Amino acid sequence: MYISKATEFETSQATASLQIKCRGASVTMRVRQLKPAQNLFREGDEAKHVYEVSSGVIRLSKVLENGRRQVITFGYPGDIIGFPQDGSHTAECDAISSAEVVAHKIGDLECGAQNPDIHQRLVNAALKEISAMQDHFMMLGRKSAVEKVASFLHVLMERTGKPLGAYTHFEFPMIRADIADFLGLTVETVSRTITSLRKQKLIALDNPNSVIVLDEEALFDIANPA
């Protein structure tokens, strides 16, 4: 559906180099800056790199033949995205916010002879992605709408939350449609559920994308029913 050649990375003027030390050897990696809504790769592109998010938020999504979209994951700093299948990327990848990614060559994933430390990090990230996908499938298939939304909010709180007095505050850059397509819900259901959680005084909203968790334990209990 979205077929293109993976040439953006090589030709982008926003690409720079980063040198790090790997077991005493100097390893040069490429860093790319992304603007909001800018594509990193498209479904079907040849996979030459996997990408480590160093700042901002990245979205991976797939459009079905009927035109409906499934958001597969959101990549936050520390996440590695873009693992290929049969040499190609299997999803559309773009930046939700301004972002920076570090490119690791596919060869570093396939063989650890040259850069064993990086190879091990990439393998660990691939295993983590498999586990996260299994959790996501379980959520899509077994949780109710309110359990899905509560799970999403709780995960973001744990990942990006900051103390705000006795509470925890976090923001999400994605719009309601992104959340809906990630959770397998409608936008109306997501908005209605967030409103319900607010009325129950589990959360408060500074603005549509700024959440204060007022009752972390209750939110966790809804997200993980006994």
N, CA, C and O of each residue as an XYZ file, in Angstrom:
904
protein
N       0.812     -1.211      0.000
C       0.000      0.000      0.000
C       0.848      1.263      0.000
O       0.616      2.164     -0.806
N       1.843      1.339      0.910
C       2.741      2.489      0.910
C       4.116      1.983      0.526
O       4.900      1.606      1.397
N       4.418      1.967     -0.744
C       5.658      1.404     -1.257
C       6.554      2.534     -1.735
O       6.135      3.361     -2.545
N       7.782      2.575     -1.239
C       8.740      3.583     -1.693
C      10.135      3.030     -1.482
O      10.310      2.005     -0.823
N      11.110      3.696     -2.032
C      12.495      3.300     -1.830
C      13.052      4.019     -0.605
O      12.788      5.202     -0.388
N      13.820      3.290      0.184
C      14.366      3.853      1.418
C      15.581      4.705      1.108
O      16.714      4.292      1.354
N      15.350      5.888      0.572
C      16.462      6.765      0.220
C      16.485      8.018      1.079
O      17.460      8.768      1.047
N      15.439      8.256      1.840
C      15.374      9.473      2.637
C      16.554      9.583      3.587
O      17.144     10.654      3.729
N      16.901      8.471      4.242
C      17.950      8.536      5.259
C      19.281      8.926      4.669
O      20.025      9.711      5.258
N      19.586      8.380      3.503
C      20.893      8.656      2.914
C      21.005     10.072      2.356
O      22.104     10.624      2.295
N      19.893     10.660      1.952
C      19.961     11.944      1.278
C      19.565     13.120      2.160
O      19.757     14.273      1.775
N      19.013     12.841      3.341
C      18.497     13.916      4.171
C      19.619     14.830      4.650
O      20.680     14.364      5.067
N      19.373     16.126      4.587
C      20.341     17.089      5.098
C      20.294     17.150      6.619
O      21.181     17.715      7.259
N      19.229     16.548      7.197
C      19.085     16.556      8.648
C      19.794     15.375      9.286
O      19.608     15.116     10.475
N      20.585     14.668      8.537
C      21.296     13.500      9.043
C      22.710     13.912      9.468
O      23.405     14.629      8.749
N      23.110     13.449     10.630
C      24.443     13.753     11.136
C      25.085     12.457     11.592
O      24.456     11.400     11.539
N      26.324     12.528     12.039
C      27.027     11.347     12.530
C      27.275     11.486     14.011
O      27.443     12.588     14.533
N      27.294     10.334     14.690
C      27.551     10.294     16.119
C      28.600      9.233     16.371
O      28.453      8.096     15.922
N      29.661      9.589     17.086
C      30.706      8.626     17.408
C      30.588      8.222     18.864
O      30.487      9.072     19.749
N      30.600      6.900     19.114
C      30.576      6.398     20.470
C      31.702      5.376     20.612
O      32.297      4.949     19.624
N      31.979      5.000     21.839
C      32.988      3.984     22.119
C      32.300      2.658     22.383
O      31.388      2.580     23.206
N      32.726      1.631     21.698
C      32.169      0.292     21.867
C      33.317     -0.674     22.134
O      34.039     -1.061     21.215
N      33.482     -1.067     23.419
C      34.579     -1.950     23.810
C      35.927     -1.404     23.342
O      36.776     -2.127     22.820
N      36.086     -0.100     23.553
C      37.353      0.517     23.230
C      37.496      0.968     21.800
O      38.416      1.723     21.484
N      36.591      0.519     20.901
C      36.670      0.899     19.493
C      35.686      2.031     19.220
O      34.630      2.109     19.849
N      36.029      2.889     18.302
C      35.156      3.992     17.928
C      34.147      3.518     16.885
O      34.521      2.980     15.843
N      32.867      3.726     17.179
C      31.797      3.300     16.282
C      31.014      4.540     15.842
O      30.536      5.305     16.679
N      30.887      4.731     14.544
C      30.151      5.869     14.016
C      28.728      5.448     13.655
O      28.515      4.492     12.910
N      27.768      6.180     14.197
C      26.368      5.926     13.899
C      25.746      7.195     13.337
O      26.230      8.301     13.575
N      24.676      7.017     12.597
C      24.028      8.158     11.970
C      22.814      8.588     12.777
O      22.023      7.768     13.242
N      22.694      9.902     12.926
C      21.599     10.490     13.689
C      20.709     11.255     12.725
O      21.196     11.996     11.871
N      19.414     11.074     12.865
C      18.490     11.787     11.989
C      17.468     12.572     12.798
O      16.884     12.058     13.751
N      17.263     13.820     12.406
C      16.255     14.673     13.011
C      14.973     14.583     12.185
O      15.018     14.626     10.955
N      13.845     14.459     12.855
C      12.554     14.358     12.183
C      11.622     15.470     12.641
O      11.567     15.805     13.825
N      10.902     16.029     11.699
C       9.867     17.003     12.010
C       8.548     16.271     12.246
O       8.399     15.133     11.802
N       7.581     16.893     12.934
C       6.281     16.247     13.117
C       5.669     15.845     11.774
O       5.677     16.627     10.823
N       5.144     14.629     11.702
C       4.498     14.046     10.520
C       5.478     13.620      9.441
O       5.054     13.157      8.382
N       6.772     13.763      9.679
C       7.762     13.335      8.685
C       7.972     11.831      8.764
O       8.100     11.270      9.852
N       8.008     11.182      7.605
C       8.202      9.737      7.553
C       9.661      9.356      7.789
O      10.580     10.013      7.301
N       9.849      8.284      8.544
C      11.175      7.679      8.698
C      11.336      6.554      7.683
O      12.381      6.429      7.045
N      10.308      5.747      7.540
C      10.256      4.738      6.473
C       8.804      4.371      6.221
O       7.913      4.703      7.002
N       8.588      3.673      5.103
C       7.240      3.266      4.732
C       7.170      1.752      4.592
O       8.183      1.073      4.425
N       5.969      1.254      4.664
C       5.757     -0.184      4.509
C       6.278     -0.637      3.144
O       5.939     -0.056      2.113
N       7.099     -1.672      3.155
C       7.669     -2.189      1.924
C       9.031     -1.644      1.596
O       9.697     -2.179      0.710
N       9.478     -0.600      2.268
C      10.827     -0.075      2.032
C      11.876     -1.132      2.396
O      11.690     -1.913      3.329
N      12.969     -1.140      1.648
C      14.082     -2.005      2.005
C      14.636     -1.584      3.367
O      14.875     -0.400      3.603
N      14.834     -2.533      4.243
C      15.302     -2.226      5.593
C      16.824     -2.274      5.642
O      17.423     -3.349      5.612
N      17.440     -1.102      5.716
C      18.891     -1.021      5.838
C      19.324     -0.720      7.270
O      20.469     -0.962      7.650
N      18.387     -0.187      8.059
C      18.702      0.194      9.433
C      17.542     -0.156     10.348
O      16.407     -0.308      9.896
N      17.828     -0.284     11.631
C      16.828     -0.166     12.680
C      17.168      1.114     13.431
O      18.305      1.583     13.384
N      16.174      1.681     14.127
C      16.339      3.027     14.654
C      16.064      3.068     16.153
O      15.075      2.528     16.649
N      16.977      3.726     16.846
C      16.820      3.916     18.286
C      16.331      5.337     18.543
O      16.978      6.303     18.141
N      15.202      5.461     19.205
C      14.622      6.775     19.477
C      15.405      7.424     20.615
O      15.541      6.851     21.696
N      15.911      8.613     20.361
C      16.651      9.330     21.407
C      15.875     10.521     21.950
O      16.154     10.986     23.054
N      14.900     11.023     21.188
C      14.018     12.077     21.695
C      12.746     12.091     20.856
O      12.734     11.621     19.719
N      11.684     12.634     21.427
C      10.418     12.710     20.711
C       9.650     11.388     20.750
O       9.992     10.471     21.496
N       8.607     11.319     19.928
C       7.751     10.139     19.881
C       7.520      9.747     18.429
O       7.213     10.586     17.582
N       7.675      8.445     18.158
C       7.525      7.884     16.817
C       6.287      6.993     16.786
O       5.961      6.339     17.777
N       5.604      6.971     15.649
C       4.401      6.136     15.497
C       4.612      5.112     14.384
O       5.030      5.462     13.281
N       4.320      3.840     14.682
C       4.304      2.793     13.667
C       2.858      2.380     13.428
O       2.128      2.087     14.374
N       2.449      2.355     12.176
C       1.063      2.024     11.863
C       0.985      1.244     10.566
O       1.933      1.208      9.781
N      -0.158      0.623     10.360
C      -0.384     -0.189      9.169
C      -1.819      0.062      8.709
O      -2.745      0.062      9.520
N      -1.995      0.272      7.421
C      -3.321      0.498      6.856
C      -3.788     -0.782      6.173
O      -3.083     -1.338      5.331
N      -4.972     -1.242      6.540
C      -5.525     -2.470      5.982
C      -6.118     -2.212      4.606
O      -6.266     -1.065      4.186
N      -6.453     -3.282      3.915
C      -6.971     -3.155      2.561
C      -8.285     -2.383      2.517
O      -8.597     -1.753      1.506
N      -9.058     -2.425      3.599
C     -10.332     -1.698      3.640
C     -10.158     -0.245      4.048
O     -11.141      0.479      4.203
N      -8.907      0.190      4.225
C      -8.633      1.587      4.555
C      -8.538      1.885      6.032
O      -8.157      2.990      6.416
N      -8.878      0.915      6.871
C      -8.789      1.141      8.306
C      -7.340      1.045      8.756
O      -6.544      0.296      8.190
N      -7.014      1.822      9.790
C      -5.634      1.901     10.258
C      -5.489      1.237     11.621
O      -6.366      1.348     12.478
N      -4.368      0.545     11.806
C      -4.004      0.019     13.119
C      -2.669      0.626     13.523
O      -1.659      0.415     12.852
N      -2.663      1.376     14.611
C      -1.405      1.860     15.167
C      -0.784      0.702     15.930
O      -1.396      0.156     16.848
N       0.423      0.330     15.552
C       1.079     -0.840     16.130
C       1.771     -0.497     17.439
O       1.656     -1.225     18.425
N       2.485      0.609     17.438
C       3.186      1.000     18.660
C       3.568      2.471     18.583
O       3.566      3.080     17.513
N       3.897      3.024     19.746
C       4.476      4.351     19.852
C       5.886      4.194     20.394
O       6.085      3.576     21.440
N       6.872      4.752     19.686
C       8.255      4.643     20.106
C       8.679      5.860     20.911
O       8.637      6.990     20.423
N       9.086      5.616     22.148
C       9.568      6.672     23.042
C      11.078      6.559     23.185
O      11.651      5.540     22.799
N      11.742      7.580     23.731
C      13.194      7.515     23.889
C      13.637      6.237     24.578
O      13.096      5.854     25.616
N      14.636      5.577     23.982
C      15.123      4.306     24.475
C      14.594      3.117     23.703
O      15.179      2.036     23.759
N      13.481      3.298     22.971
C      12.914      2.218     22.172
C      13.679      2.064     20.864
O      14.201      3.039     20.324
N      13.744      0.847     20.363
C      14.330      0.570     19.052
C      13.234      0.053     18.144
O      12.534     -0.898     18.493
N      13.075      0.671     16.975
C      11.972      0.367     16.073
C      12.506      0.020     14.683
O      13.657      0.298     14.345
N      11.627     -0.596     13.892
C      11.979     -0.852     12.502
C      12.559     -2.216     12.230
O      13.218     -2.410     11.209
N      12.330     -3.178     13.126
C      12.834     -4.527     12.869
C      12.169     -5.075     11.608
O      10.946     -5.015     11.482
N      12.959     -5.609     10.674
C      12.423     -5.983      9.362
C      11.878     -7.407      9.319
O      12.096     -8.208     10.227
N      11.172     -7.689      8.249
C      10.754     -9.048      7.922
C      11.113     -9.307      6.466
O      10.663     -8.593      5.569
N      11.929    -10.336      6.238
C      12.384    -10.662      4.882
C      13.023     -9.464      4.192
O      12.850     -9.254      2.991
N      13.766     -8.680      4.975
C      14.527     -7.575      4.406
C      13.767     -6.290      4.173
O      14.327     -5.339      3.628
N      12.504     -6.234      4.572
C      11.691     -5.036      4.331
C      11.003     -4.586      5.611
O      10.785     -5.372      6.533
N      10.668     -3.304      5.643
C       9.871     -2.775      6.746
C       8.410     -3.164      6.530
O       7.910     -3.151      5.405
N       7.748     -3.503      7.607
C       6.389     -4.032      7.510
C       5.318     -3.030      7.922
O       4.135     -3.367      7.971
N       5.726     -1.807      8.217
C       4.762     -0.802      8.672
C       5.218      0.581      8.238
O       6.361      0.781      7.828
N       4.304      1.522      8.338
C       4.580      2.941      8.105
C       5.114      3.538      9.398
O       4.592      3.254     10.477
N       6.142      4.357      9.298
C       6.731      4.961     10.488
C       6.884      6.455     10.284
O       7.516      6.892      9.322
N       6.311      7.242     11.183
C       6.470      8.692     11.115
C       6.572      9.269     12.517
O       6.311      8.587     13.508
N       6.954     10.532     12.580
C       7.144     11.200     13.866
C       5.859     11.909     14.267
O       5.259     12.624     13.464
N       5.438     11.710     15.513
C       4.288     12.442     16.040
C       4.712     13.838     16.456
O       4.000     14.814     16.219
N       5.874     13.921     17.076
C       6.438     15.201     17.494
C       7.814     15.336     16.857
O       8.282     14.419     16.181
N       8.455     16.462     17.067
C       9.856     16.558     16.653
C      10.632     15.449     17.346
O      10.466     15.221     18.545
N      11.470     14.769     16.599
C      12.132     13.588     17.160
C      13.540     13.453     16.617
O      13.900     14.058     15.607
N      14.323     12.647     17.308
C      15.672     12.304     16.870
C      15.840     10.797     17.011
O      15.457     10.212     18.025
N      16.414     10.177     15.991
C      16.668      8.739     16.035
C      18.120      8.470     15.650
O      18.726      9.213     14.879
N      18.656      7.396     16.203
C      19.990      6.920     15.849
C      19.820      5.661     15.010
O      19.110      4.738     15.409
N      20.472      5.620     13.844
C      20.356      4.484     12.936
C      21.435      3.453     13.227
O      22.619      3.781     13.310
N      21.011      2.201     13.383
C      21.933      1.074     13.520
C      21.800      0.211     12.271
O      20.686     -0.107     11.854
N      22.905     -0.164     11.683
C      22.874     -0.976     10.479
C      22.271     -2.355     10.777
O      22.477     -2.926     11.848
N      21.524     -2.866      9.801
C      20.924     -4.184      9.941
C      21.993     -5.236     10.230
O      21.737     -6.201     10.952
N      23.191     -5.051      9.668
C      24.277     -5.993      9.901
C      24.634     -6.129     11.368
O      25.060     -7.197     11.808
N      24.460     -5.032     12.148
C      24.749     -5.091     13.574
C      23.735     -5.945     14.313
O      24.023     -6.470     15.389
N      22.527     -6.086     13.728
C      21.511     -6.957     14.309
C      21.753     -8.411     13.936
O      21.560     -9.315     14.749
N      22.183     -8.625     12.683
C      22.321     -9.991     12.176
C      23.605    -10.671     12.636
O      23.649    -11.894     12.772
N      24.652     -9.880     12.876
C      25.943    -10.467     13.254
C      26.619     -9.565     14.283
O      26.709     -8.351     14.098
N      27.090    -10.174     15.368
C      27.695     -9.382     16.429
C      29.208     -9.377     16.420
O      29.830     -8.931     17.385
N      29.808     -9.861     15.357
C      31.265     -9.983     15.329
C      31.953     -8.624     15.425
O      32.956     -8.480     16.124
N      31.411     -7.626     14.721
C      32.081     -6.323     14.661
C      31.754     -5.461     15.876
O      32.639     -4.844     16.468
N      30.461     -5.427     16.246
C      30.028     -4.589     17.367
C      29.181     -5.431     18.331
O      27.956     -5.308     18.333
N      29.811     -6.280     19.147
C      29.049     -7.204     19.992
C      28.130     -6.518     20.990
O      27.042     -7.019     21.272
N      28.551     -5.380     21.528
C      27.700     -4.688     22.502
C      26.416     -4.185     21.844
O      25.319     -4.361     22.375
N      26.575     -3.557     20.679
C      25.408     -3.051     19.967
C      24.526     -4.206     19.521
O      23.300     -4.122     19.603
N      25.145     -5.287     19.047
C      24.390     -6.465     18.631
C      23.524     -6.987     19.767
O      22.352     -7.305     19.560
N      24.086     -7.078     20.955
C      23.327     -7.600     22.088
C      22.177     -6.674     22.451
O      21.089     -7.140     22.791
N      22.407     -5.368     22.382
C      21.341     -4.404     22.667
C      20.203     -4.558     21.668
O      19.032     -4.501     22.044
N      20.539     -4.754     20.399
C      19.505     -4.885     19.377
C      18.733     -6.186     19.542
O      17.513     -6.211     19.377
N      19.432     -7.258     19.864
C      18.748     -8.536     20.090
C      17.814     -8.431     21.289
O      16.682     -8.913     21.241
N      18.284     -7.805     22.359
C      17.430     -7.628     23.542
C      16.199     -6.794     23.209
O      15.101     -7.074     23.689
N      16.390     -5.763     22.380
C      15.270     -4.919     21.986
C      14.265     -5.695     21.141
O      13.056     -5.504     21.277
N      14.763     -6.570     20.272
C      13.869     -7.391     19.443
C      13.040     -8.331     20.307
O      11.848     -8.512     20.060
N      13.659     -8.928     21.314
C      12.936     -9.812     22.222
C      11.898     -9.024     23.030
O      10.793     -9.508     23.277
N      12.266     -7.817     23.432
C      11.335     -6.966     24.164
C      10.138     -6.604     23.290
O       9.007     -6.545     23.772
N      10.389     -6.362     22.008
C       9.302     -6.021     21.101
C       8.325     -7.183     20.945
O       7.113     -6.975     20.900
N       8.847     -8.402     20.864
C       7.981     -9.579     20.761
C       7.082     -9.690     21.989
O       5.887     -9.961     21.867
N       7.657     -9.481     23.170
C       6.876     -9.541     24.400
C       5.810     -8.452     24.433
O       4.673     -8.702     24.835
N       6.183     -7.231     24.005
C       5.233     -6.121     23.996
C       4.099     -6.376     23.017
O       2.952     -6.027     23.297
N       4.401     -6.979     21.876
C       3.366     -7.293     20.893
C       2.398     -8.339     21.450
O       1.194     -8.251     21.207
N       2.898     -9.313     22.184
C       2.024    -10.303     22.798
C       1.085     -9.650     23.807
O      -0.100     -9.980     23.863
N       1.618     -8.720     24.606
C       0.779     -8.002     25.566
C      -0.284     -7.177     24.846
O      -1.429     -7.090     25.289
N       0.120     -6.568     23.719
C      -0.829     -5.751     22.959
C      -1.946     -6.610     22.378
O      -3.113     -6.222     22.422
N      -1.600     -7.771     21.835
C      -2.617     -8.672     21.293
C      -3.590     -9.109     22.385
O      -4.795     -9.189     22.148
N      -3.073     -9.391     23.575
C      -3.926     -9.786     24.685
C      -4.888     -8.656     25.045
O      -6.072     -8.894     25.283
N      -4.374     -7.431     25.084
C      -5.209     -6.290     25.415
C      -6.304     -6.097     24.380
O      -7.462     -5.877     24.736
N      -5.949     -6.179     23.089
C      -6.928     -5.969     22.034
C      -8.029     -7.023     22.072
O      -9.192     -6.732     21.792
N      -7.649     -8.251     22.423
C      -8.610     -9.334     22.349
C      -9.408     -9.581     23.605
O     -10.511    -10.125     23.537
N      -8.875     -9.191     24.762
C      -9.497     -9.609     26.013
C      -9.979     -8.485     26.918
O     -10.782     -8.739     27.816
N      -9.526     -7.265     26.719
C      -9.894     -6.191     27.636
C     -11.067     -5.386     27.109
O     -11.254     -5.244     25.901
N     -11.860     -4.858     28.047
C     -12.971     -3.977     27.691
C     -12.438     -2.596     27.331
O     -11.249     -2.320     27.488
N     -13.322     -1.733     26.849
C     -12.904     -0.393     26.435
C     -12.278      0.379     27.593
O     -11.221      0.988     27.435
N     -12.931      0.354     28.759
C     -12.396      1.125     29.887
C     -11.081      0.517     30.371
O     -10.190      1.249     30.803
N     -10.943     -0.806     30.305
C      -9.686     -1.450     30.694
C      -8.560     -1.082     29.731
O      -7.422     -0.877     30.153
N      -8.874     -0.998     28.439
C      -7.866     -0.612     27.451
C      -7.372      0.808     27.690
O      -6.167      1.056     27.707
N      -8.303      1.735     27.874
C      -7.917      3.140     28.067
C      -7.139      3.298     29.369
O      -6.136      4.010     29.414
N      -7.599      2.637     30.427
C      -6.887      2.713     31.705
C      -5.479      2.129     31.577
O      -4.526      2.668     32.141
N      -5.352      1.030     30.838
C      -4.024      0.435     30.611
C      -3.114      1.405     29.887
O      -1.954      1.570     30.264
N      -3.631      2.050     28.846
C      -2.851      3.000     28.062
C      -2.370      4.159     28.939
O      -1.199      4.536     28.892
N      -3.281      4.718     29.735
C      -2.920      5.841     30.597
C      -1.902      5.407     31.655
O      -0.964      6.144     31.960
N      -2.090      4.219     32.205
C      -1.185      3.758     33.266
C       0.216      3.513     32.721
O       1.205      3.849     33.372
N       0.305      2.925     31.522
C       1.620      2.683     30.923
C       2.344      4.002     30.649
O       3.534      4.138     30.935
N       1.611      4.975     30.090
C       2.239      6.279     29.829
C       2.658      6.960     31.124
O       3.703      7.608     31.186
N       1.841      6.810     32.152
C       2.193      7.393     33.450
C       3.498      6.784     33.956
O       4.382      7.504     34.421
N       3.622      5.448     33.865
C       4.842      4.794     34.332
C       6.046      5.167     33.480
O       7.166      5.268     33.981
N       5.808      5.372     32.189
C       6.912      5.624     31.263
C       7.365      7.080     31.278
O       8.562      7.353     31.202
N       6.433      8.008     31.375
C       6.792      9.420     31.203
C       6.324     10.322     32.341
O       6.577     11.526     32.326
N       5.634      9.735     33.338
C       5.051     10.557     34.395
C       6.089     11.246     35.269
O       7.191     10.736     35.475
N       5.713     12.423     35.781
C       6.557     13.186     36.694
C       5.736     13.561     37.917
O       4.542     13.837     37.802
N       6.373     13.572     39.099
C       5.627     13.910     40.319
C       5.048     15.320     40.242
O       5.689     16.250     39.752
N       3.827     15.451     40.736
C       3.162     16.747     40.846
C       2.482     16.778     42.216
O       1.296     16.476     42.349
N       3.257     17.145     43.213
C       2.751     17.047     44.570
C       2.508     15.589     44.921
O       3.411     14.760     44.810
N       1.276     15.271     45.347
C       0.922     13.898     45.702
C       0.488     13.083     44.495
O       0.177     11.899     44.618
N       0.468     13.721     43.322
C      -0.048     13.060     42.129
C       1.075     12.875     41.089
O       2.242     13.173     41.344
N       0.679     12.380     39.929
C       1.630     12.182     38.830
C       1.064     12.831     37.574
O      -0.115     12.675     37.256
N       1.912     13.555     36.873
C       1.491     14.280     35.674
C       2.246     13.754     34.462
O       3.439     13.461     34.538
N       1.536     13.639     33.342
C       2.196     13.292     32.086
C       1.401     13.873     30.927
O       0.235     14.240     31.071
N       2.050     13.948     29.789
C       1.401     14.427     28.572
C       1.569     13.396     27.481
O       2.544     12.644     27.470
N       0.608     13.359     26.550
C       0.789     12.519     25.374
C       0.607     13.364     24.130
O      -0.367     14.109     24.021
N       1.539     13.258     23.187
C       1.498     14.085     21.987
C       0.539     13.570     20.933
O       0.186     14.299     20.007
N       0.112     12.323     21.062
C      -0.779     11.748     20.054
C      -2.207     12.265     20.239
O      -2.612     12.623     21.345
N      -2.958     12.297     19.143
C      -4.342     12.733     19.194
C      -5.238     11.555     19.547
O      -4.792     10.408     19.582
N      -6.505     11.850     19.807
C      -7.446     10.793     20.193
C      -7.551      9.709     19.118
O      -7.704      8.532     19.442
N      -7.469     10.098     17.845
C      -7.562      9.110     16.759
C      -6.404      8.118     16.813
O      -6.593      6.937     16.521
N      -5.206      8.579     17.183
C      -4.062      7.678     17.327
C      -4.310      6.678     18.450
O      -4.052      5.483     18.301
N      -4.812      7.181     19.577
C      -5.092      6.298     20.710
C      -6.153      5.276     20.329
O      -6.026      4.094     20.651
N      -7.200      5.728     19.643
C      -8.270      4.828     19.230
C      -7.752      3.737     18.304
O      -8.111      2.569     18.456
N      -6.919      4.105     17.357
C      -6.388      3.126     16.403
C      -5.364      2.204     17.050
O      -5.116      1.111     16.541
N      -4.777      2.614     18.141
C      -3.862      1.749     18.884
C      -4.633      0.743     19.737
O      -4.225     -0.410     19.873
N      -5.754      1.193     20.309
C      -6.512      0.350     21.231
C      -7.621     -0.437     20.542
O      -8.266     -1.272     21.176
N      -7.854     -0.185     19.259
C      -8.929     -0.871     18.568
C     -10.303     -0.370     18.969
O     -11.257     -1.145     19.033
N     -10.409      0.929     19.241
C     -11.659      1.556     19.657
C     -12.006      2.689     18.709
O     -11.221      3.016     17.819
N     -13.168      3.288     18.889
C     -13.524      4.489     18.148
C     -13.039      5.713     18.920
O     -12.802      5.646     20.126
N     -12.897      6.812     18.219
C     -12.492      8.061     18.872
C     -13.508      8.453     19.933
O     -13.140      8.913     21.014
N     -14.799      8.269     19.621
C     -15.862      8.619     20.562
C     -15.746      7.808     21.848
O     -15.938      8.340     22.942
N     -15.431      6.518     21.716
C     -15.291      5.666     22.901
C     -14.106      6.093     23.751
O     -14.201      6.123     24.978
N     -12.996      6.422     23.114
C     -11.822      6.886     23.859
C     -12.148      8.165     24.623
O     -11.856      8.272     25.814
N     -12.747      9.124     23.945
C     -13.080     10.402     24.589
C     -14.085     10.202     25.720
O     -13.940     10.792     26.790
N     -15.098      9.376     25.490
C     -16.108      9.118     26.509
C     -15.502      8.413     27.722
O     -15.871      8.712     28.858
N     -14.589      7.494     27.494
C     -13.968      6.765     28.596
C     -13.055      7.669     29.411
O     -13.052      7.596     30.640
N     -12.285      8.516     28.746
C     -11.437      9.463     29.473
C     -12.290     10.402     30.309
O     -11.939     10.713     31.447
N     -13.408     10.856     29.754
C     -14.327     11.710     30.515
C     -14.870     10.982     31.735
O     -14.989     11.571     32.809
N     -15.202      9.690     31.574
C     -15.708      8.894     32.692
C     -14.663      8.751     33.790
O     -14.991      8.868     34.970
N     -13.417      8.501     33.422
C     -12.345      8.389     34.415
C     -12.130      9.715     35.140
O     -11.804      9.748     36.327
N     -12.322     10.813     34.395
C     -12.194     12.130     35.026
C     -13.331     12.362     36.016
O     -13.095     12.871     37.111
N     -14.558     11.998     35.650
C     -15.712     12.189     36.536
C     -15.597     11.329     37.795
O     -16.105     11.693     38.855
N     -14.917     10.172     37.663
C     -14.688      9.311     38.824
C     -13.536      9.811     39.687
O     -13.210      9.216     40.715
N     -12.921     10.920     39.254
C     -11.802     11.542     39.967
C     -10.585     10.636     40.059
O      -9.818     10.696     41.020
N     -10.421      9.796     39.045
C      -9.195      9.013     38.941
C      -8.109      9.815     38.247
O      -6.922      9.666     38.538
N      -8.534     10.668     37.326
C      -7.601     11.540     36.611
C      -8.198     12.944     36.538
O      -9.392     13.138     36.763
N      -7.354     13.908     36.225
C      -7.784     15.269     35.918
C      -7.082     15.682     34.633
O      -6.016     15.161     34.306
N      -7.681     16.618     33.907
C      -7.119     17.067     32.642
C      -6.810     18.550     32.707
O      -7.709     19.369     32.899
N      -5.518     18.902     32.546
C      -5.152     20.310     32.405
C      -5.622     20.830     31.055
O      -6.110     21.953     30.932
N      -5.458     19.970     30.035
C      -5.933     20.231     28.678
C      -6.114     18.852     28.043
O      -5.777     17.854     28.679
N      -6.628     18.755     26.824
C      -6.913     17.425     26.257
C      -5.737     16.465     26.226
O      -5.945     15.253     26.168
N      -4.498     16.971     26.262
C      -3.325     16.098     26.184
C      -2.456     16.149     27.427
O      -1.307     15.709     27.393
N      -2.973     16.666     28.502
C      -2.214     16.778     29.741
C      -3.011     16.134     30.863
O      -4.091     16.607     31.215
N      -2.479     15.055     31.423
C      -3.214     14.231     32.384
C      -2.535     14.271     33.745
O      -1.310     14.191     33.843
N      -3.342     14.396     34.793
C      -2.877     14.263     36.165
C      -3.568     13.042     36.751
O      -4.795     12.992     36.833
N      -2.778     12.062     37.155
C      -3.339     10.861     37.763
C      -3.568     11.135     39.249
O      -2.626     11.376     40.003
N      -4.835     11.094     39.651
C      -5.205     11.397     41.031
C      -5.240     10.147     41.907
O      -4.999     10.216     43.112
N      -5.544      9.005     41.292
C      -5.649      7.751     42.048
C      -4.960      6.645     41.242
O      -5.599      5.936     40.465
N      -3.661      6.517     41.440
C      -2.878      5.551     40.674
C      -3.323      4.117     40.942
O      -3.389      3.309     40.015
N      -3.625      3.796     42.179
C      -4.005      2.427     42.529
C      -5.324      2.029     41.863
O      -5.456      0.917     41.353
N      -6.297      2.945     41.872
C      -7.585      2.645     41.250
C      -7.442      2.508     39.734
O      -8.083      1.655     39.121
N      -6.605      3.346     39.138
C      -6.381      3.256     37.690
C      -5.725      1.922     37.340
O      -6.075      1.301     36.337
N      -4.779      1.482     38.160
C      -4.123      0.191     37.942
C      -5.116     -0.955     38.071
O      -5.073     -1.903     37.286
N      -6.012     -0.879     39.056
C      -6.993     -1.941     39.260
C      -7.935     -2.062     38.075
O      -8.318     -3.170     37.702
N      -8.314     -0.938     37.478
C      -9.176     -0.995     36.297
C      -8.419     -1.577     35.120
O      -8.969     -2.362     34.348
N      -7.147     -1.190     34.980
C      -6.345     -1.674     33.852
C      -6.025     -3.161     33.965
O      -5.803     -3.825     32.953
N      -6.000     -3.690     35.196
C      -5.617     -5.083     35.426
C      -6.659     -5.759     36.315
O      -6.409     -5.995     37.498
N      -7.814     -6.068     35.754
C      -8.870     -6.677     36.561
C      -8.460     -8.059     37.069
O      -7.736     -8.793     36.396
N      -8.925     -8.390     38.241
C      -8.586     -9.679     38.843
C      -9.249    -10.832     38.072
O      -9.077    -11.996     38.434
